[in-house]
């Protein structure tokens, strides 16, 4: 793991140790120059690899968040150019780093368009990318960004509810007249577990207003410590996680469906979606929320 100050002679060793993690760490310390040096050193020794592209996409995201827009734009375009060259050699999902890098590049490019006030262009770009990558793993991430621009104020997409844990889910159309909070979670997600007591408390506070919580989840193909697992084995593990970390929500319907995550763009867990009494989405929020944020949103739907 890198420290704040690294002698130049150690750059080569550090770059080979774990370029994605190291770039993330030095950026978290505000040292973008060192992040660039790590990437250059890695590329000199290893060439362009999927790991390099993921790390480069993280650099672009960091530059976006620190308002280094020109650098972010340059690194996004470089990530995309190199990723497209890699796609001529192999499928996008042959390994995990390339889809993460390309997906992040698409996301950051759209966000840069929004910074410039080009909302329509950003939406058109994302829809074009969705059409290109609809059959790949980055579909959900692209859909998330489309929903961030369009879903609030629109009818909530239906949920697939054939497989589930907990109580049997009711179709969203049958819940008209009640506020509904969708809590997309994953068995491996620590932030999801931290939301559990908040959701349990909110269910008590808003019971008189008819609040319904539905907790969609999905298969990921593995269980504890990343061990690969068949769907039936993973479903059993998901239920174990529910009993261990979501004890106050065991009766909450938990549809198990990859389609729900794709349709709602839930590439980030948790993702919280608040639906009003008319079935209209009033909040679409990838990422954890505080109790104050959740209460404020629920108070708005009445």
C-alpha positions in Angstrom: 0.0 0.0 0.0 1.3 3.4 -0.9 2.2 6.1 1.6 1.9 9.9 1.1 5.4 10.3 0.0 7.0 7.6 -2.2 10.6 7.8 -3.4 10.8 7.9 -7.2 12.8 4.7 -7.3 9.9 2.8 -5.7 7.3 4.0 -8.3 7.9 1.0 -10.5 7.4 -1.5 -7.7 4.3 0.3 -6.4 2.8 0.5 -9.9 3.0 -3.2 -10.4 1.6 -4.0 -6.9 -1.9 -2.9 -7.6 -2.4 0.1 -9.8 -6.1 0.5 -9.2 -5.9 0.6 -5.5 -2.8 2.7 -5.4 -4.2 5.3 -7.8 -7.4 5.5 -5.7 -5.3 5.9 -2.5 -3.0 8.7 -3.7 -6.0 10.6 -5.2 -7.8 10.4 -1.8 -4.8 12.2 -0.4 -5.1 14.9 -3.2 -1.8 13.8 -4.9 -2.9 13.7 -8.5 0.6 14.1 -9.8 1.7 10.9 -8.1 -1.4 9.1 -9.5 -0.4 10.2 -13.0 3.2 9.0 -12.4 2.0 5.6 -11.2 -0.1 5.2 -14.3 2.8 6.2 -16.6 5.2 3.8 -14.8 2.7 1.0 -15.0 2.0 1.6 -18.7 5.7 1.7 -19.5 6.3 -1.7 -17.9 3.1 -3.5 -18.5 1.5 -1.7 -21.4 -2.2 -1.1 -21.7 -4.1 -3.7 -19.6 -7.7 -3.8 -18.3 -6.3 -2.9 -14.8 -4.6 0.2 -16.3 -7.8 1.3 -18.0 -9.8 0.9 -14.8 -7.2 3.0 -12.9 -7.2 5.6 -15.6 -11.0 5.9 -15.4 -10.6 6.5 -11.6 -8.2 9.3 -12.3 -10.7 10.9 -14.7 -13.4 10.6 -12.0 -11.2 12.2 -9.4 -10.4 15.0 -11.8 -14.1 15.6 -12.4 -14.9 15.8 -8.7 -12.0 18.2 -8.1 -13.2 20.3 -11.1 -10.1 19.6 -13.3 -12.5 19.4 -16.2 -10.0 19.5 -19.1 -7.8 16.8 -17.6 -10.9 14.7 -16.8 -12.1 15.0 -20.4 -8.7 14.1 -21.8 -8.4 11.0 -19.6 -12.0 9.9 -20.3 -11.4 10.1 -24.1 -8.1 8.1 -23.6 -9.9 5.5 -21.6 -12.6 5.1 -24.2 -10.1 5.0 -27.1 -8.0 2.3 -25.5 -11.0 0.3 -24.3 -12.4 0.2 -27.8 -9.1 -1.1 -29.0 -9.2 -3.8 -26.4 -12.7 -4.8 -27.5 -11.4 -5.7 -30.9 -9.4 -8.5 -29.1 -12.0 -9.8 -26.6 -15.6 -9.5 -25.3 -16.2 -6.7 -22.8 -17.0 -9.0 -20.0 -14.1 -11.5 -20.4 -12.7 -10.1 -17.1 -13.9 -7.5 -14.6 -11.6 -4.5 -15.0 -12.4 -3.5 -18.6 -16.2 -3.1 -18.0 -15.5 -1.1 -14.9 -13.2 1.2 -16.7 -15.4 1.7 -19.8 -18.5 2.0 -17.7 -16.9 4.7 -15.6 -15.7 6.5 -18.7 -19.2 6.6 -20.1 -20.5 7.9 -16.8 -17.9 10.6 -16.4 -18.3 11.8 -20.0 -22.0 12.3 -19.4 -21.3 14.1 -16.2 -18.9 16.4 -18.0 -21.7 17.2 -20.5 -24.0 18.1 -17.6 -21.3 20.4 -16.1 -21.3 22.3 -19.5 -25.1 22.6 -19.3 -25.6 20.0 -22.1 -28.3 17.9 -20.5 -29.9 16.9 -23.8 -26.6 15.9 -25.2 -25.8 13.9 -22.1 -29.1 12.0 -22.3 -28.7 11.3 -26.0 -25.2 10.1 -25.4 -26.3 7.8 -22.6 -29.1 6.4 -24.7 -26.7 5.7 -27.6 -24.3 3.9 -25.2 -27.2 1.9 -23.7 -28.1 0.7 -27.2 -24.5 -0.3 -27.9 -23.9 -2.1 -24.6 -27.4 -3.4 -23.8 -26.2 -7.0 -23.7 -23.2 -6.4 -21.4 -22.6 -5.9 -17.7 -22.4 -2.1 -18.0 -26.0 -1.8 -19.2 -27.1 -1.3 -15.6 -24.6 1.4 -14.9 -25.7 3.3 -18.0 -29.3 2.9 -17.1 -28.6 4.4 -13.7 -27.3 7.5 -15.3 -30.3 7.8 -17.6 -32.6 7.4 -14.6 -30.7 10.1 -12.7 -31.7 12.5 -15.5 -35.2 11.2 -16.2 -36.9 8.9 -13.7 -38.1 11.3 -11.1 -41.6 12.4 -12.0 -42.2 9.3 -14.1 -44.2 6.1 -13.3 -42.2 3.5 -11.5 -41.2 0.5 -13.6 -42.9 -2.7 -12.6 -40.9 -5.2 -10.5 -40.3 -8.8 -11.5 -41.5 -10.8 -8.4 -41.5 -14.4 -9.4 -38.7 -15.3 -7.0 -38.5 -13.7 -3.6 -37.6 -14.0 0.1 -39.7 -12.7 3.0 -43.4 -11.9 2.4 -44.9 -12.3 -1.1 -44.5 -9.0 -3.0 -47.5 -7.2 -4.2 -47.3 -5.6 -7.7 -46.5 -1.9 -7.5 -49.8 -1.1 -9.2 -51.7 -2.8 -6.3 -49.9 -0.5 -3.9 -51.3 2.7 -5.3 -52.6 4.9 -2.5 -49.5 4.1 -0.3 -46.0 5.5 -0.4 -43.5 2.8 -1.4 -39.7 2.8 -0.7 -37.6 0.4 -2.8 -34.3 -0.6 -1.2 -32.0 -2.3 -3.7 -29.3 -4.2 -1.7 -26.6 -6.8 -2.1 -25.5 -9.5 0.2 -21.9 -8.3 0.1 -22.7 -4.6 0.6 -21.7 -3.0 3.9 -23.5 0.3 3.2 -26.7 -1.7 2.8 -26.3 -3.2 6.2 -25.9 0.2 7.7 -29.2 1.3 6.2 -31.1 -1.5 8.0 -31.8 0.3 11.3 -32.8 3.4 9.5 -35.3 1.6 7.4 -36.7 -0.3 10.4 -37.2 3.0 12.3 -38.8 4.7 9.3 -41.2 1.8 8.9 -42.4 2.4 12.5 -42.6 6.1 12.1 -44.5 6.1 8.9 -46.7 3.1 9.5 -49.7 5.3 10.0 -49.2 6.7 6.6 -49.1 3.3 5.0 -45.4 3.2 4.1 -44.5 0.0 2.3 -40.8 -1.1 2.0 -39.7 -3.6 -0.7 -36.1 -4.8 -0.8 -35.1 -6.1 -4.2 -31.9 -8.0 -4.4 -30.2 -10.3 -7.0 -27.7 -13.1 -7.6 -24.1 -12.2 -8.0 -22.7 -15.7 -8.6 -20.7 -16.0 -5.4 -21.1 -16.2 -1.6 -18.7 -15.5 1.3 -15.1 -14.6 0.4 -16.0 -14.5 -3.3 -16.5 -18.2 -3.5 -18.4 -19.1 -6.7 -21.9 -20.5 -6.1 -24.9 -21.8 -8.0 -28.1 -19.8 -7.8 -29.7 -22.1 -5.3 -26.7 -22.0 -3.0 -26.4 -18.3 -3.3 -30.1 -17.8 -2.5 -29.6 -19.8 0.7 -26.7 -17.5 1.5 -28.7 -14.4 0.8 -31.3 -15.6 3.2 -28.7 -16.2 5.9 -27.4 -12.6 5.4 -31.0 -11.4 5.8 -31.4 -13.2 9.1 -28.0 -12.0 10.3 -28.1 -8.3 9.3 -31.7 -7.5 8.4 -33.5 -9.1 11.3 -36.0 -6.1 11.7 -37.0 -6.4 8.0 -37.4 -10.1 7.6 -41.1 -9.8 6.7 -40.3 -7.1 4.0 -40.7 -8.6 0.5 -37.4 -9.2 -1.1 -37.8 -10.0 -4.9 -34.7 -11.7 -6.2 -34.2 -10.7 -9.9 -31.4 -9.4 -12.0 -34.0 -7.8 -14.3 -35.1 -5.5 -11.5 -31.5 -4.2 -11.1 -31.2 -3.7 -14.8 -34.5 -1.9 -15.2 -33.9 0.4 -12.3 -30.2 0.9 -13.1 -29.2 -0.3 -9.6 -25.5 -0.6 -10.3 -24.8 1.1 -7.0 -25.9 -0.5 -3.7 -27.9 0.5 -1.9 -30.1 2.3 -4.4 -33.2 3.9 -2.8 -36.3 4.8 -4.9 -39.3 6.5 -3.3 -42.7 6.1 -5.1 -45.6 8.3 -4.2 -49.3 7.2 -3.7 -50.0 7.6 -7.5 -47.1 5.3 -8.5 -44.8 8.2 -9.5 -41.1 8.1 -8.7 -40.3 11.1 -6.4 -36.7 10.1 -5.4 -34.1 8.1 -7.2 -30.9 7.9 -5.2 -27.9 5.6 -5.9 -26.0 5.3 -2.6 -26.7 5.4 1.1 -28.9 8.1 2.6 -29.1 9.5 6.1 -32.1 9.4 8.4 -32.7 13.1 7.9 -32.6 12.8 4.1 -35.0 9.8 4.1 -37.4 11.6 6.4 -37.3 14.8 4.3 -38.1 12.7 1.2 -41.0 10.8 2.9 -42.5 14.0 4.3 -42.8 15.4 0.7 -44.9 12.5 -0.5 -47.2 12.8 2.5 
